[in-house]
């Protein structure tokens, strides 16, 4: 008996055009469902698919649009902890901070683009809860059980130029693939490999959504193994946040030096 043929792994992602402007109070699930079905391919959504949504339209639908004559004040109000700052000629300082969601990012995630003049967008108050609500509503509309939902936002990365989208909210999807305890292709044990599946999904779909193309929603197919049945109790994207003692980079270099000189610890050997 011949071995079954391995045709390789396949992944597809598509982002429909024609998404309308979202306003506070809109039924976001209804908007997503109607656009995906009306513009998508045959059998647009199937069991095991993942719907990826930008945080911008979630924030708009949830009324996270706030008047802010001074964006810097809005950033200050959303700052839990300053990680690093850098002066910029002719403009306000760049601030890398931790926001109320535990996310460390520039400007606390406060967004002044694609929003009316004199207003800014805050991130959803609870992106995991937002993803869970969307998942429930979309499953009912489409009559499917295994559906993942990921809410994304754009972030920079330490030691790397350029921006990528990351998952800040998730529901119905296994957000990490923990390979520790297994072996690699050569039989060597894996002891540290934990893949951030939700972040990889978010980044992949940004390539088809674009930043200014008016396509804030994407559907991913081919990753059904990460969208199990009965996934209601799976951890959300908040579980991807590394904090506390596990965060080895809680301060920028300049801030760490300044603190060290202030408390007299500069130049001391680090304690185990």
DRENPA-3360 file (N, C-alpha, C; in nm, 2 decimals, always signed):
BEGIN
1 = XXXXXXXX = +0.08/-0.12/+0.00/+0.00/+0.00/+0.00/+0.09/+0.12/+0.00 ~ +0.06/+0.21/-0.09/+0.15/+0.33/-0.11/+0.12/+0.43/+0.01 ~ +0.22/+0.51/+0.04/+0.20/+0.62/+0.14/+0.11/+0.73/+0.08 ~ +0.03/+0.78/+0.17/-0.06/+0.89/+0.13/+0.03/+1.01/+0.08 ~ -0.02/+1.07/-0.03/+0.05/+1.18/-0.09/+0.05/+1.31/+0.00 ~ +0.16/+1.38/+0.02/+0.16/+1.50/+0.09/+0.17/+1.62/-0.01 ~ +0.07/+1.69/-0.02/+0.06/+1.80/-0.12/+0.12/+1.93/-0.06 ~ +0.17/+1.92/+0.07/+0.22/+2.04/+0.13/+0.12/+2.12/+0.21;
9 = XXXXXXXX = +0.16/+2.23/+0.26/+0.07/+2.31/+0.34/+0.02/+2.43/+0.26 ~ -0.10/+2.47/+0.28/-0.16/+2.58/+0.20/-0.22/+2.68/+0.29 ~ -0.20/+2.81/+0.26/-0.26/+2.92/+0.34/-0.31/+3.02/+0.24 ~ -0.43/+3.07/+0.26/-0.49/+3.18/+0.18/-0.54/+3.29/+0.26 ~ -0.53/+3.41/+0.22/-0.59/+3.53/+0.29/-0.65/+3.62/+0.18 ~ -0.77/+3.67/+0.20/-0.82/+3.77/+0.11/-0.90/+3.87/+0.19 ~ -0.90/+3.99/+0.14/-0.96/+4.11/+0.21/-1.06/+4.17/+0.11 ~ -1.19/+4.17/+0.14/-1.29/+4.23/+0.05/-1.28/+4.38/+0.04;
17 = XXXXXXXX = -1.31/+4.44/-0.07/-1.32/+4.58/-0.09/-1.46/+4.63/-0.06 ~ -1.48/+4.76/-0.05/-1.62/+4.81/-0.04/-1.67/+4.82/+0.10 ~ -1.58/+4.82/+0.20/-1.62/+4.82/+0.34/-1.66/+4.97/+0.37 ~ -1.78/+4.99/+0.43/-1.83/+5.13/+0.45/-1.76/+5.19/+0.57 ~ -1.77/+5.32/+0.58/-1.72/+5.39/+0.70/-1.80/+5.35/+0.82 ~ -1.73/+5.31/+0.93/-1.79/+5.26/+1.05/-1.81/+5.38/+1.15 ~ -1.93/+5.38/+1.21/-1.96/+5.49/+1.30/-2.00/+5.43/+1.44 ~ -1.99/+5.51/+1.54/-2.03/+5.46/+1.67/-2.17/+5.40/+1.68;
25 = XXXXXXXX = -2.18/+5.28/+1.73/-2.31/+5.22/+1.74/-2.34/+5.12/+1.63 ~ -2.26/+5.12/+1.52/-2.29/+5.03/+1.41/-2.28/+4.89/+1.45 ~ -2.36/+4.80/+1.39/-2.35/+4.66/+1.41/-2.24/+4.61/+1.33 ~ -2.12/+4.59/+1.39/-2.00/+4.56/+1.31/-2.01/+4.42/+1.25 ~ -2.07/+4.33/+1.33/-2.08/+4.19/+1.28/-2.17/+4.19/+1.15 ~ -2.27/+4.27/+1.15/-2.36/+4.27/+1.03/-2.29/+4.33/+0.91 ~ -2.21/+4.44/+0.94/-2.13/+4.50/+0.83/-2.03/+4.40/+0.77 ~ -1.96/+4.33/+0.86/-1.86/+4.23/+0.82/-1.93/+4.12/+0.74;
33 = XXXXXXXX = -2.03/+4.06/+0.79/-2.10/+3.95/+0.73/-2.15/+3.99/+0.59 ~ -2.21/+4.11/+0.58/-2.27/+4.15/+0.45/-2.16/+4.17/+0.34 ~ -2.05/+4.23/+0.38/-1.94/+4.26/+0.29/-1.87/+4.14/+0.25 ~ -1.84/+4.05/+0.34/-1.77/+3.92/+0.31/-1.85/+3.84/+0.22 ~ -1.98/+3.82/+0.25/-2.07/+3.74/+0.16/-2.09/+3.80/+0.03 ~ -2.11/+3.93/+0.02/-2.14/+3.99/-0.11/-2.02/+4.00/-0.20 ~ -1.90/+4.00/-0.15/-1.78/+4.03/-0.24/-1.69/+3.91/-0.24 ~ -1.71/+3.81/-0.15/-1.61/+3.70/-0.14/-1.64/+3.59/-0.25;
41 = XXXXXXXX = -1.54/+3.49/-0.25/-1.56/+3.38/-0.34/-1.67/+3.29/-0.30 ~ -1.69/+3.19/-0.38/-1.79/+3.09/-0.34/-1.76/+3.02/-0.21 ~ -1.86/+3.00/-0.13/-1.83/+2.94/+0.01/-1.73/+3.03/+0.08 ~ -1.77/+3.16/+0.09/-1.67/+3.26/+0.14/-1.62/+3.23/+0.28 ~ -1.70/+3.17/+0.36/-1.66/+3.14/+0.50/-1.69/+2.99/+0.53 ~ -1.59/+2.92/+0.58/-1.60/+2.78/+0.61/-1.56/+2.75/+0.75 ~ -1.59/+2.63/+0.79/-1.55/+2.58/+0.92/-1.39/+2.59/+0.93 ~ -1.34/+2.65/+1.04/-1.20/+2.66/+1.05/-1.14/+2.79/+1.00;
49 = XXXXXXXX = -1.22/+2.87/+0.94/-1.16/+3.00/+0.89/-1.14/+3.10/+1.00 ~ -1.06/+3.20/+0.98/-1.03/+3.30/+1.08/-1.06/+3.44/+1.02 ~ -1.15/+3.51/+1.08/-1.18/+3.65/+1.04/-1.09/+3.75/+1.12 ~ -1.02/+3.83/+1.05/-0.92/+3.92/+1.10/-0.98/+4.07/+1.08 ~ -0.98/+4.14/+1.19/-1.04/+4.27/+1.19/-0.95/+4.38/+1.25 ~ -0.94/+4.49/+1.19/-0.85/+4.60/+1.25/-0.92/+4.66/+1.37 ~ -0.83/+4.69/+1.47/-0.89/+4.75/+1.59/-0.95/+4.89/+1.56 ~ -0.91/+4.95/+1.45/-0.97/+5.08/+1.42/-1.12/+5.08/+1.40;
57 = XXXXXXXX = -1.17/+4.98/+1.33/-1.31/+4.97/+1.31/-1.39/+4.92/+1.43 ~ -1.32/+4.84/+1.51/-1.38/+4.79/+1.63/-1.40/+4.91/+1.73 ~ -1.29/+5.00/+1.74/-1.30/+5.12/+1.82/-1.41/+5.21/+1.78 ~ -1.42/+5.23/+1.65/-1.52/+5.32/+1.60/-1.66/+5.27/+1.63 ~ -1.69/+5.14/+1.61/-1.82/+5.08/+1.64/-1.85/+5.09/+1.79 ~ -1.75/+5.08/+1.87/-1.77/+5.08/+2.01/-1.76/+5.22/+2.08 ~ -1.75/+5.32/+1.99/-1.76/+5.46/+2.04/-1.63/+5.50/+2.11 ~ -1.52/+5.45/+2.07/-1.39/+5.48/+2.13/-1.33/+5.60/+2.06;
65 = XXXXXXXX = -1.41/+5.68/+1.99/-1.37/+5.81/+1.93/-1.39/+5.92/+2.04 ~ -1.28/+5.99/+2.07/-1.29/+6.09/+2.18/-1.24/+6.22/+2.12 ~ -1.30/+6.33/+2.17/-1.25/+6.46/+2.14/-1.12/+6.49/+2.21 ~ -1.02/+6.53/+2.13/-0.89/+6.56/+2.19/-0.82/+6.66/+2.11 ~ -0.83/+6.79/+2.15/-0.76/+6.89/+2.09/-0.61/+6.87/+2.09 ~ -0.57/+6.80/+2.20/-0.42/+6.77/+2.21/-0.40/+6.62/+2.22 ~ -0.35/+6.57/+2.11/-0.33/+6.42/+2.11/-0.23/+6.38/+2.22 ~ -0.14/+6.47/+2.25/-0.04/+6.43/+2.35/-0.10/+6.41/+2.49;
73 = XXXXXXXX = -0.21/+6.49/+2.52/-0.28/+6.47/+2.64/-0.35/+6.33/+2.64 ~ -0.41/+6.30/+2.53/-0.48/+6.17/+2.52/-0.38/+6.05/+2.54 ~ -0.25/+6.07/+2.49/-0.15/+5.97/+2.51/-0.12/+5.96/+2.66 ~ -0.10/+6.07/+2.72/-0.07/+6.08/+2.86/-0.18/+6.00/+2.94 ~ -0.30/+6.03/+2.91/-0.41/+5.96/+2.98/-0.42/+5.81/+2.96 ~ -0.36/+5.77/+2.85/-0.36/+5.62/+2.82/-0.23/+5.56/+2.86 ~ -0.15/+5.63/+2.93/-0.02/+5.58/+2.97/-0.02/+5.52/+3.11 ~ +0.02/+5.40/+3.13/+0.03/+5.33/+3.26/+0.18/+5.34/+3.30;
81 = XXXXXXXX = +0.27/+5.33/+3.21/+0.41/+5.33/+3.24/+0.49/+5.37/+3.12 ~ +0.58/+5.47/+3.14/+0.67/+5.51/+3.04/+0.79/+5.42/+3.02 ~ +0.81/+5.36/+2.91/+0.92/+5.27/+2.88/+1.04/+5.35/+2.83 ~ +1.02/+5.44/+2.73/+1.13/+5.51/+2.67/+1.07/+5.64/+2.60 ~ +1.15/+5.74/+2.60/+1.12/+5.86/+2.52/+1.23/+5.91/+2.44 ~ +1.21/+5.98/+2.33/+1.31/+6.04/+2.25/+1.26/+6.17/+2.19 ~ +1.34/+6.27/+2.20/+1.31/+6.40/+2.14/+1.31/+6.39/+1.99 ~ +1.22/+6.47/+1.93/+1.21/+6.47/+1.78/+1.21/+6.62/+1.74;
89 = XXXXXXXX = +1.30/+6.66/+1.65/+1.30/+6.80/+1.60/+1.17/+6.84/+1.54 ~ +1.12/+6.95/+1.59/+1.00/+7.01/+1.53/+0.87/+6.94/+1.57 ~ +0.87/+6.85/+1.67/+0.75/+6.78/+1.71/+0.76/+6.73/+1.85 ~ +0.65/+6.68/+1.89/+0.65/+6.62/+2.03/+0.74/+6.50/+2.04 ~ +0.78/+6.47/+2.16/+0.87/+6.36/+2.18/+0.80/+6.23/+2.15 ~ +0.88/+6.13/+2.10/+0.83/+6.00/+2.08/+0.82/+5.93/+2.21 ~ +0.71/+5.87/+2.24/+0.69/+5.80/+2.37/+0.66/+5.66/+2.35 ~ +0.74/+5.57/+2.40/+0.70/+5.42/+2.40/+0.65/+5.39/+2.54;
97 = XXXXXXXX = +0.53/+5.35/+2.55/+0.47/+5.34/+2.68/+0.38/+5.21/+2.69 ~ +0.35/+5.17/+2.81/+0.26/+5.06/+2.84/+0.12/+5.13/+2.86 ~ +0.02/+5.07/+2.79/-0.12/+5.13/+2.80/-0.20/+5.04/+2.89 ~ -0.32/+5.07/+2.92/-0.41/+5.00/+3.01/-0.43/+4.85/+2.97 ~ -0.40/+4.81/+2.85/-0.42/+4.67/+2.80/-0.29/+4.59/+2.83 ~ -0.19/+4.66/+2.88/-0.06/+4.59/+2.90/+0.03/+4.59/+2.78 ~ -0.01/+4.65/+2.67/+0.06/+4.66/+2.55/+0.17/+4.77/+2.56 ~ +0.29/+4.74/+2.51/+0.39/+4.84/+2.50/+0.40/+4.88/+2.36;
105 = XXXXXXXX = +0.37/+5.01/+2.33/+0.38/+5.06/+2.19/+0.39/+5.21/+2.19 ~ +0.42/+5.26/+2.07/+0.43/+5.40/+2.06/+0.30/+5.47/+2.08 ~ +0.30/+5.58/+2.15/+0.18/+5.67/+2.17/+0.07/+5.60/+2.23 ~ +0.09/+5.49/+2.31/-0.01/+5.42/+2.38/-0.12/+5.36/+2.29 ~ -0.09/+5.35/+2.16/-0.20/+5.30/+2.07/-0.30/+5.41/+2.03 ~ -0.28/+5.53/+2.07/-0.38/+5.64/+2.04/-0.36/+5.67/+1.89 ~ -0.46/+5.68/+1.81/-0.46/+5.69/+1.67/-0.53/+5.82/+1.62 ~ -0.46/+5.90/+1.55/-0.52/+6.03/+1.50/-0.55/+6.02/+1.35;
113 = XXXXXXXX = -0.53/+5.91/+1.28/-0.55/+5.89/+1.14/-0.69/+5.83/+1.11 ~ -0.75/+5.87/+1.00/-0.88/+5.82/+0.96/-0.99/+5.84/+1.06 ~ -0.98/+5.96/+1.13/-1.08/+5.99/+1.23/-1.11/+6.14/+1.21 ~ -1.23/+6.19/+1.24/-1.26/+6.34/+1.22/-1.16/+6.43/+1.29 ~ -1.14/+6.55/+1.23/-1.05/+6.65/+1.29/-1.09/+6.68/+1.43 ~ -0.99/+6.69/+1.52/-1.02/+6.72/+1.66/-1.06/+6.60/+1.74 ~ -1.05/+6.48/+1.68/-1.07/+6.36/+1.76/-0.96/+6.26/+1.74 ~ -0.95/+6.16/+1.84/-0.86/+6.05/+1.83/-0.93/+5.92/+1.86;
121 = XXXXXXXX = -0.87/+5.81/+1.81/-0.92/+5.68/+1.84/-0.84/+5.61/+1.95 ~ -0.91/+5.57/+2.05/-0.84/+5.48/+2.15/-0.86/+5.34/+2.11 ~ -0.78/+5.25/+2.16/-0.79/+5.11/+2.14/-0.92/+5.06/+2.21 ~ -0.98/+4.95/+2.16/-1.09/+4.89/+2.23/-1.06/+4.87/+2.38 ~ -1.16/+4.89/+2.47/-1.14/+4.88/+2.61/-1.10/+4.73/+2.65 ~ -1.15/+4.63/+2.58/-1.12/+4.49/+2.60/-1.13/+4.42/+2.47 ~ -1.01/+4.42/+2.40/-1.01/+4.36/+2.26/-1.05/+4.21/+2.26 ~ -1.01/+4.13/+2.36/-1.05/+3.99/+2.36/-1.21/+3.98/+2.37;
129 = XXXXXXXX = -1.27/+4.06/+2.46/-1.41/+4.06/+2.47/-1.48/+4.10/+2.34 ~ -1.42/+4.20/+2.27/-1.47/+4.25/+2.14/-1.46/+4.13/+2.04 ~ -1.35/+4.06/+2.04/-1.34/+3.95/+1.95/-1.44/+3.84/+1.98 ~ -1.46/+3.81/+2.10/-1.56/+3.71/+2.14/-1.70/+3.75/+2.10 ~ -1.74/+3.87/+2.11/-1.87/+3.92/+2.07/-1.89/+3.90/+1.92 ~ -1.78/+3.94/+1.85/-1.79/+3.93/+1.70/-1.80/+3.78/+1.66 ~ -1.73/+3.70/+1.73/-1.73/+3.56/+1.69/-1.87/+3.50/+1.71 ~ -1.93/+3.53/+1.83/-2.07/+3.48/+1.85/-2.16/+3.52/+1.74;
137 = XXXXXXXX = -2.16/+3.65/+1.71/-2.25/+3.71/+1.61/-2.23/+3.65/+1.48 ~ -2.10/+3.64/+1.44/-2.07/+3.59/+1.30/-2.10/+3.44/+1.29 ~ -2.08/+3.36/+1.39/-2.11/+3.22/+1.39/-2.26/+3.20/+1.37 ~ -2.34/+3.29/+1.44/-2.49/+3.28/+1.42/-2.53/+3.31/+1.28 ~ -2.47/+3.42/+1.22/-2.51/+3.46/+1.09/-2.47/+3.36/+0.98 ~ -2.35/+3.30/+1.00/-2.30/+3.21/+0.90/-2.33/+3.06/+0.93 ~ -2.38/+3.03/+1.05/-2.42/+2.89/+1.08/-2.30/+2.80/+1.08 ~ -2.19/+2.84/+1.13/-2.07/+2.76/+1.15/-2.03/+2.76/+1.29;
145 = XXXXXXXX = -1.95/+2.65/+1.33/-1.91/+2.64/+1.47/-1.77/+2.68/+1.49 ~ -1.68/+2.63/+1.41/-1.53/+2.66/+1.42/-1.49/+2.78/+1.34 ~ -1.49/+2.89/+1.42/-1.46/+3.02/+1.36/-1.36/+3.10/+1.45 ~ -1.25/+3.14/+1.40/-1.16/+3.23/+1.48/-1.18/+3.37/+1.45 ~ -1.16/+3.46/+1.55/-1.16/+3.60/+1.52/-1.04/+3.66/+1.59 ~ -0.97/+3.75/+1.51/-0.85/+3.82/+1.56/-0.87/+3.97/+1.54 ~ -0.84/+4.05/+1.64/-0.84/+4.19/+1.63/-0.70/+4.24/+1.63 ~ -0.66/+4.32/+1.53/-0.52/+4.36/+1.51/-0.50/+4.51/+1.54;
153 = XXXXXXXX = -0.37/+4.54/+1.57/-0.33/+4.68/+1.57/-0.18/+4.68/+1.52 ~ -0.13/+4.80/+1.48/+0.00/+4.81/+1.42/+0.10/+4.84/+1.53 ~ +0.22/+4.78/+1.53/+0.32/+4.81/+1.63/+0.46/+4.80/+1.57 ~ +0.55/+4.87/+1.63/+0.69/+4.86/+1.59/+0.75/+4.75/+1.67 ~ +0.88/+4.72/+1.64/+0.94/+4.60/+1.71/+1.08/+4.65/+1.75 ~ +1.12/+4.61/+1.87/+1.26/+4.64/+1.91/+1.36/+4.57/+1.82 ~ +1.46/+4.65/+1.78/+1.58/+4.60/+1.70/+1.54/+4.58/+1.55 ~ +1.42/+4.61/+1.51/+1.38/+4.60/+1.37/+1.31/+4.72/+1.32;
161 = XXXXXXXX = +1.35/+4.76/+1.20/+1.27/+4.87/+1.14/+1.14/+4.82/+1.08 ~ +1.05/+4.91/+1.05/+0.92/+4.88/+0.99/+0.82/+4.83/+1.09 ~ +0.69/+4.84/+1.05/+0.58/+4.81/+1.13/+0.52/+4.68/+1.09 ~ +0.45/+4.61/+1.18/+0.37/+4.49/+1.15/+0.24/+4.50/+1.23 ~ +0.15/+4.42/+1.19/+0.02/+4.41/+1.27/+0.04/+4.30/+1.37 ~ -0.01/+4.32/+1.49/-0.01/+4.21/+1.59/-0.15/+4.19/+1.64 ~ -0.17/+4.08/+1.70/-0.31/+4.05/+1.76/-0.32/+4.11/+1.90 ~ -0.42/+4.20/+1.91/-0.45/+4.25/+2.05/-0.57/+4.19/+2.11;
169 = XXXXXXXX = -0.65/+4.12/+2.02/-0.77/+4.05/+2.07/-0.79/+3.93/+1.99 ~ -0.84/+3.82/+2.05/-0.86/+3.70/+1.98/-0.97/+3.61/+2.05 ~ -1.04/+3.54/+1.97/-1.14/+3.44/+2.03/-1.15/+3.33/+1.93 ~ -1.17/+3.21/+1.99/-1.19/+3.09/+1.91/-1.07/+3.04/+1.83 ~ -0.95/+3.09/+1.86/-0.83/+3.05/+1.80/-0.72/+3.02/+1.90 ~ -0.64/+2.92/+1.87/-0.52/+2.89/+1.96/-0.42/+3.00/+1.93 ~ -0.40/+3.09/+2.03/-0.31/+3.21/+2.00/-0.16/+3.17/+2.00 ~ -0.12/+3.06/+2.06/+0.02/+3.02/+2.06/+0.02/+2.87/+2.03;
177 = XXXXXXXX = +0.13/+2.83/+1.96/+0.15/+2.68/+1.94/+0.28/+2.65/+2.02 ~ +0.26/+2.58/+2.13/+0.36/+2.55/+2.23/+0.43/+2.42/+2.19 ~ +0.55/+2.42/+2.13/+0.62/+2.31/+2.08/+0.72/+2.25/+2.18 ~ +0.72/+2.31/+2.30/+0.82/+2.26/+2.40/+0.78/+2.12/+2.44 ~ +0.88/+2.04/+2.45/+0.86/+1.90/+2.48/+0.86/+1.81/+2.36 ~ +0.85/+1.87/+2.24/+0.86/+1.79/+2.12/+1.00/+1.78/+2.07 ~ +1.02/+1.74/+1.95/+1.15/+1.74/+1.88/+1.15/+1.80/+1.75 ~ +1.27/+1.85/+1.70/+1.28/+1.91/+1.57/+1.29/+1.80/+1.46;
185 = XXXXXXXX = +1.32/+1.85/+1.34/+1.32/+1.75/+1.23/+1.44/+1.65/+1.24 ~ +1.54/+1.69/+1.33/+1.65/+1.60/+1.35/+1.65/+1.53/+1.48 ~ +1.53/+1.53/+1.55/+1.52/+1.46/+1.67/+1.57/+1.53/+1.79 ~ +1.61/+1.66/+1.78/+1.66/+1.73/+1.90/+1.54/+1.78/+1.98 ~ +1.55/+1.78/+2.11/+1.44/+1.83/+2.19/+1.42/+1.98/+2.18 ~ +1.29/+2.02/+2.17/+1.26/+2.16/+2.17/+1.22/+2.21/+2.31 ~ +1.29/+2.31/+2.36/+1.27/+2.35/+2.50/+1.22/+2.50/+2.51 ~ +1.23/+2.58/+2.41/+1.19/+2.72/+2.42/+1.09/+2.76/+2.31;
193 = XXXXXXXX = +1.06/+2.68/+2.21/+0.98/+2.72/+2.09/+0.83/+2.73/+2.12 ~ +0.78/+2.85/+2.13/+0.64/+2.88/+2.14/+0.61/+2.98/+2.03 ~ +0.53/+2.94/+1.93/+0.50/+3.02/+1.82/+0.38/+3.11/+1.85 ~ +0.39/+3.24/+1.82/+0.28/+3.33/+1.84/+0.18/+3.33/+1.72 ~ +0.10/+3.23/+1.71/+0.01/+3.20/+1.59/-0.07/+3.33/+1.56 ~ -0.14/+3.38/+1.66/-0.23/+3.50/+1.64/-0.16/+3.62/+1.58 ~ -0.03/+3.64/+1.63/+0.04/+3.75/+1.57/+0.08/+3.73/+1.42 ~ +0.12/+3.60/+1.39/+0.15/+3.57/+1.26/+0.03/+3.58/+1.16;
201 = XXXXXXXX = -0.08/+3.54/+1.21/-0.21/+3.56/+1.13/-0.23/+3.71/+1.11 ~ -0.22/+3.79/+1.21/-0.24/+3.93/+1.20/-0.14/+4.00/+1.10 ~ -0.02/+3.96/+1.11/+0.08/+4.02/+1.01/+0.06/+3.97/+0.87 ~ +0.02/+3.85/+0.85/+0.00/+3.80/+0.72/-0.11/+3.87/+0.65 ~ -0.22/+3.90/+0.72/-0.34/+3.96/+0.65/-0.32/+4.10/+0.62 ~ -0.22/+4.17/+0.69/-0.20/+4.31/+0.66/-0.15/+4.32/+0.52 ~ -0.08/+4.22/+0.46/-0.03/+4.23/+0.33/-0.15/+4.24/+0.23 ~ -0.27/+4.18/+0.26/-0.38/+4.19/+0.17/-0.47/+4.31/+0.21;
209 = XXXXXXXX = -0.47/+4.34/+0.33/-0.56/+4.45/+0.38/-0.50/+4.59/+0.34 ~ -0.37/+4.61/+0.36/-0.31/+4.73/+0.34/-0.34/+4.83/+0.44 ~ -0.27/+4.94/+0.45/-0.29/+5.04/+0.55/-0.39/+5.15/+0.51 ~ -0.40/+5.17/+0.38/-0.49/+5.28/+0.34/-0.58/+5.24/+0.22 ~ -0.61/+5.11/+0.21/-0.68/+5.06/+0.10/-0.83/+5.05/+0.12 ~ -0.88/+5.08/+0.25/-1.02/+5.06/+0.28/-1.06/+4.92/+0.29 ~ -0.97/+4.83/+0.33/-1.00/+4.69/+0.35/-0.96/+4.65/+0.49 ~ -1.05/+4.68/+0.59/-1.01/+4.65/+0.73/-1.04/+4.51/+0.78;
217 = XXXXXXXX = -1.09/+4.43/+0.69/-1.13/+4.29/+0.73/-1.07/+4.19/+0.63 ~ -1.02/+4.08/+0.68/-0.97/+3.97/+0.60/-1.02/+3.84/+0.65 ~ -1.02/+3.74/+0.56/-1.05/+3.60/+0.60/-0.93/+3.51/+0.56 ~ -0.89/+3.43/+0.66/-0.78/+3.34/+0.64/-0.83/+3.20/+0.64 ~ -0.77/+3.12/+0.54/-0.81/+2.98/+0.53/-0.69/+2.89/+0.53 ~ -0.70/+2.78/+0.59/-0.58/+2.69/+0.58/-0.52/+2.66/+0.72 ~ -0.57/+2.73/+0.82/-0.52/+2.71/+0.96/-0.62/+2.66/+1.05 ~ -0.71/+2.57/+1.00/-0.81/+2.51/+1.08/-0.76/+2.43/+1.20;
225 = XXXXXXXX = -0.64/+2.39/+1.19/-0.58/+2.31/+1.31/-0.57/+2.40/+1.43 ~ -0.57/+2.54/+1.41/-0.56/+2.63/+1.53/-0.70/+2.68/+1.57 ~ -0.80/+2.63/+1.50/-0.94/+2.67/+1.54/-1.02/+2.55/+1.57 ~ -1.00/+2.50/+1.70/-1.07/+2.37/+1.74/-1.21/+2.39/+1.77 ~ -1.28/+2.28/+1.77/-1.42/+2.28/+1.82/-1.42/+2.31/+1.97 ~ -1.53/+2.37/+2.02/-1.54/+2.40/+2.16/-1.43/+2.49/+2.21 ~ -1.40/+2.60/+2.13/-1.28/+2.68/+2.17/-1.32/+2.80/+2.25 ~ -1.44/+2.80/+2.31/-1.48/+2.92/+2.39/-1.39/+2.95/+2.51;
233 = XXXXXXXX = -1.32/+2.85/+2.56/-1.24/+2.88/+2.68/-1.10/+2.90/+2.65 ~ -1.06/+2.91/+2.52/-0.92/+2.93/+2.49/-0.87/+3.07/+2.53 ~ -0.75/+3.09/+2.58/-0.70/+3.22/+2.62/-0.70/+3.31/+2.50 ~ -0.72/+3.44/+2.53/-0.72/+3.54/+2.42/-0.59/+3.60/+2.40 ~ -0.58/+3.71/+2.32/-0.45/+3.77/+2.29/-0.38/+3.84/+2.41 ~ -0.46/+3.87/+2.51/-0.40/+3.92/+2.63/-0.29/+3.83/+2.69 ~ -0.31/+3.70/+2.67/-0.21/+3.60/+2.72/-0.07/+3.61/+2.65 ~ -0.07/+3.69/+2.53/+0.06/+3.70/+2.46/+0.14/+3.82/+2.52;
241 = XXXXXXXX = +0.09/+3.90/+2.61/+0.16/+4.01/+2.67/+0.26/+3.96/+2.77 ~ +0.39/+3.99/+2.75/+0.49/+3.95/+2.85/+0.52/+4.06/+2.94 ~ +0.50/+4.04/+3.07/+0.52/+4.15/+3.17/+0.58/+4.10/+3.29 ~ +0.59/+4.19/+3.39/+0.65/+4.15/+3.52/+0.79/+4.10/+3.51 ~ +0.83/+4.00/+3.58/+0.96/+3.95/+3.59/+1.01/+3.89/+3.46 ~ +0.92/+3.85/+3.37/+0.96/+3.79/+3.24/+1.00/+3.90/+3.14 ~ +0.97/+4.03/+3.17/+1.00/+4.14/+3.08/+1.14/+4.18/+3.11 ~ +1.24/+4.15/+3.03/+1.38/+4.19/+3.05/+1.41/+4.33/+3.00;
249 = XXXXXXXX = +1.31/+4.39/+2.93/+1.34/+4.52/+2.87/+1.23/+4.62/+2.92 ~ +1.21/+4.63/+3.04/+1.10/+4.72/+3.09/+1.13/+4.87/+3.08 ~ +1.26/+4.90/+3.05/+1.30/+5.04/+3.04/+1.38/+5.06/+2.91 ~ +1.38/+5.18/+2.85/+1.47/+5.21/+2.75/+1.61/+5.23/+2.81 ~ +1.71/+5.22/+2.73/+1.85/+5.23/+2.78/+1.87/+5.37/+2.85 ~ +1.83/+5.48/+2.79/+1.85/+5.61/+2.86/+1.78/+5.62/+2.99 ~ +1.65/+5.56/+3.00/+1.58/+5.57/+3.12/+1.64/+5.48/+3.23 ~ +1.70/+5.36/+3.19/+1.76/+5.28/+3.28/+1.89/+5.34/+3.34;
257 = XXXXXXXX = +1.97/+5.41/+3.25/+2.08/+5.48/+3.30/+2.05/+5.59/+3.40 ~ +1.94/+5.67/+3.36/+1.90/+5.78/+3.44/+1.86/+5.74/+3.58 ~ +1.78/+5.63/+3.58/+1.74/+5.57/+3.71/+1.86/+5.53/+3.79 ~ +1.95/+5.46/+3.72/+2.07/+5.41/+3.79/+2.15/+5.52/+3.86 ~ +2.17/+5.63/+3.78/+2.25/+5.74/+3.84/+2.17/+5.81/+3.95 ~ +2.04/+5.81/+3.94/+1.96/+5.88/+4.04/+1.96/+5.80/+4.17 ~ +1.96/+5.67/+4.17/+1.96/+5.59/+4.29/+2.10/+5.54/+4.33 ~ +2.20/+5.58/+4.26/+2.34/+5.54/+4.29/+2.38/+5.40/+4.25;
265 = XXXXXXXX = +2.30/+5.33/+4.17/+2.33/+5.20/+4.13/+2.41/+5.18/+4.01 ~ +2.43/+5.30/+3.94/+2.50/+5.29/+3.81/+2.64/+5.24/+3.83 ~ +2.68/+5.15/+3.75/+2.81/+5.09/+3.76/+2.83/+4.97/+3.84 ~ +2.72/+4.94/+3.92/+2.73/+4.82/+4.00/+2.71/+4.69/+3.92 ~ +2.76/+4.59/+3.97/+2.74/+4.46/+3.91/+2.60/+4.42/+3.92 ~ +2.53/+4.36/+3.82/+2.39/+4.32/+3.83/+2.38/+4.21/+3.94 ~ +2.27/+4.21/+4.01/+2.25/+4.11/+4.11/+2.18/+3.99/+4.05 ~ +2.21/+3.86/+4.09/+2.14/+3.75/+4.04/+2.00/+3.74/+4.08;
% end
